[in-house]
Amino acid sequence: MDIKFNSQEELFTRVKPALNAKLQELHRLGFSYVTINDIWNYLVENNWKNGKDLTLSDIVSNIIHVDNNKLDEYIKGKITKKRRSEDYKEDLI
């Protein structure tokens, strides 16, 4: 039985329990700043960007087994990029 999703939001809602489980694990390990959206965005940008014919079980497995250190690097990179952008904007004022 193939499950089809009409939007990314619909898929997000369906896998939210897996995202919550991963988030709880990360918080227990000291990654308290991580959000569900961080996990989701990391996987969308790094694992699923060119994915075709992904099954729901593949997606849930990716969520549960995401590399915590790579996710951490991704988040810190986004934070650094945002800060640099904000600093640049302040320099223009």
C-alpha positions as CSV (number, residue, x, y, z in Angstrom):
1,M,0.0,0.0,0.0
2,D,1.5,3.3,-1.1
3,I,0.8,6.3,0.9
4,K,0.7,9.6,-1.0
5,F,1.1,13.0,0.5
6,N,-0.3,16.1,-1.2
7,S,2.1,18.6,0.5
8,Q,5.2,18.8,2.6
9,E,3.0,20.0,5.4
10,E,0.9,16.9,5.3
11,L,4.0,14.7,5.4
12,F,5.5,16.8,8.3
13,T,2.3,16.2,10.3
14,R,2.4,12.5,9.6
15,V,6.0,12.1,10.7
16,K,5.8,14.5,13.7
17,P,5.8,11.7,16.3
18,A,9.2,10.5,14.9
19,L,10.5,14.1,14.9
20,N,9.3,14.5,18.5
21,A,11.1,11.3,19.5
22,K,14.3,12.5,17.9
23,L,14.0,15.9,19.5
24,Q,13.6,14.3,23.0
25,E,16.7,12.2,22.3
26,L,18.7,15.3,21.3
27,H,17.6,17.3,24.3
28,R,18.6,14.4,26.6
29,L,22.0,14.4,25.0
30,G,22.5,18.2,25.6
31,F,21.4,19.6,22.3
32,S,18.7,21.7,24.0
33,Y,18.7,24.4,21.3
34,V,17.5,22.1,18.6
35,T,13.9,22.4,17.3
36,I,11.7,20.1,15.3
37,N,12.1,22.5,12.4
38,D,15.9,22.2,12.6
39,I,15.7,18.4,12.2
40,W,13.1,18.7,9.4
41,N,15.0,21.4,7.5
42,Y,18.3,19.6,7.8
43,L,16.8,16.4,6.3
44,V,14.9,18.3,3.6
45,E,18.1,20.1,2.5
46,N,20.6,17.3,3.0
47,N,18.9,13.9,2.7
48,W,15.7,14.4,0.7
49,K,16.5,17.2,-1.7
50,N,17.0,14.9,-4.6
51,G,15.1,11.9,-3.2
52,K,12.7,10.0,-5.4
53,D,10.3,7.3,-4.4
54,L,11.0,7.7,-0.7
55,T,8.8,5.5,1.4
56,L,7.3,6.6,4.7
57,S,9.5,4.1,6.5
58,D,12.6,5.6,4.8
59,I,11.7,9.0,6.0
60,V,11.0,7.9,9.5
61,S,14.3,5.9,9.5
62,N,16.2,9.0,8.3
63,I,14.6,11.0,11.2
64,I,15.5,8.5,13.9
65,H,19.0,7.9,12.6
66,V,20.0,11.4,11.6
67,D,23.7,12.0,12.6
68,N,23.5,14.3,15.7
69,N,26.9,15.9,15.0
70,K,26.1,16.7,11.4
71,L,22.8,18.2,12.5
72,D,24.6,20.2,15.1
73,E,27.1,21.5,12.5
74,Y,24.2,22.4,10.2
75,I,22.4,24.4,12.9
76,K,25.5,26.2,14.0
77,G,26.3,27.0,10.4
78,K,22.8,28.5,10.0
79,I,23.2,30.6,13.2
80,T,26.7,31.8,12.1
81,K,25.3,32.8,8.7
82,K,22.4,34.6,10.2
83,R,24.7,36.5,12.6
84,R,27.0,37.5,9.8
85,S,24.0,38.8,7.8
86,E,22.8,40.8,10.8
87,D,26.2,42.2,11.4
88,Y,26.5,43.2,7.8
89,K,23.1,44.9,7.9
90,E,24.2,46.8,11.0
91,D,27.4,48.0,9.3
92,L,25.2,49.5,6.5
93,I,23.2,51.6,8.9
